[in-house]
Amino acid sequence: MLRHEVMPGKLVAGLFLTAAGVIYAGDAGGAWDTPWFVVIPVVTGGLCLAATVALVTRALRRRRPEPGPPPAT
């Protein structure tokens, strides 16, 4: 399997969108009664948090030098 770059911002966004899906699925399945406006803050808050995490990750990765071949002696 090929290695890939870890993207924490996409992970956070995926978790919040999955939570929104679970909220709607629970409402549709009759497990609980959810007002229509509850998911809006979950999704917007999750996307804002994901953007913040992505910006912090990018800032941290820009500081580090890229791995490359060792210097020749």
C-alpha positions in Angstrom: 0.0 0.0 0.0 1.3 3.4 -0.9 2.0 5.9 1.9 0.0 9.1 1.9 0.3 12.4 3.6 -1.8 12.7 6.8 -4.3 15.6 6.6 -5.8 16.3 10.1 -8.1 19.0 8.8 -9.9 16.5 6.5 -10.1 14.1 9.4 -11.8 16.7 11.7 -14.2 17.7 8.9 -15.1 14.0 8.2 -15.8 13.4 11.9 -18.2 16.3 12.2 -20.0 15.5 9.0 -20.3 11.9 10.2 -21.7 13.2 13.4 -24.3 15.2 11.5 -25.2 12.1 9.5 -25.6 10.1 12.8 -27.9 12.9 14.1 -30.1 12.8 11.0 -30.1 8.9 11.0 -31.1 8.8 14.6 -33.9 11.2 13.9 -35.1 9.3 10.8 -34.9 6.0 12.7 -37.0 7.3 15.5 -34.3 7.0 18.2 -34.8 10.7 19.1 -36.4 13.8 17.8 -34.0 16.4 16.4 -35.1 19.9 15.3 -34.0 20.8 11.8 -31.7 23.6 12.9 -29.5 21.5 15.3 -27.2 20.2 12.5 -26.3 23.7 11.1 -24.0 24.6 14.1 -22.5 21.1 14.1 -21.5 21.3 10.4 -20.4 25.0 10.4 -18.5 24.6 13.7 -16.8 21.4 12.4 -15.8 23.1 9.1 -14.4 26.1 11.0 -12.5 23.8 13.3 -11.2 21.8 10.4 -10.0 24.9 8.6 -8.2 26.0 11.8 -6.5 22.6 12.2 -5.5 22.6 8.5 -3.9 26.1 8.8 -2.0 25.1 12.0 -0.8 21.9 10.3 0.3 23.8 7.2 2.2 26.4 9.4 3.9 23.6 11.3 4.9 21.7 8.2 6.3 24.8 6.5 8.8 25.4 9.3 10.3 21.9 9.0 12.8 21.2 6.2 11.6 18.7 3.7 13.2 15.3 4.1 15.6 14.6 1.3 18.8 12.7 0.7 21.6 13.1 3.2 24.3 15.7 2.3 27.3 14.3 0.5 30.6 14.2 2.4 
